[in-house]
Amino acid sequence: MNKLSKTRTLYPRTIMSKPIHEIRLGLIKAAIWHNLTRAGERHNVTLTRLFRNGDTWKESNHFGRDDLLLAAKVLDLAHSWIYQQDRERPEKGGEVRDESR
């Protein structure tokens, strides 16, 4: 059994098929995925650009020059969201980390 099959056995497809959070500015979208690993909880991000092909909306992972600054902003917001989630989650057997010092 491959790694993906093992993951799907542990975590049903319905749980894996939706991102935990999405951030969208204009036509640029970041989907944040929650993953449970042996090392603990992790987040991954996929970045897409929405475009219209006739009457159908599609997604691409290719970005042009004019998309790059907005893509960077969306990724910055995704990073901030993930960081905030990590700070709000109590450590095992401990309290919320205080990194303000």
C-alpha positions, 0 to 999 in steps of 0.5 A: 500500500502506498503512502497516499492509500495509508493516509486515506485509510486513516483520514477519509477522503471527505476530510482530506478533500477540503482545505481548512481555510482559503484566502482570496484576493482578486483572482489569486487564491491560497488554500490551506490544508491541515495534515496530521503527521507522526511529527504532529500537525502541519499545514500546507498551502496551494496557490492558484490563479483563477481564470475564465475559459468561455463560461467556465472558471478554471484554476492554474498554478502558473502566474504572470508578472502582474500576478506576482505581487498579489500572489506574494500578499496572499501567501503572506496572509496564509503564513500569518493565518497558519502562524496564528493557528499555531499560537492559539493551539496549546502545546501538549501539556502546556500553555499557549506559547508567548513569543512576545519576549 
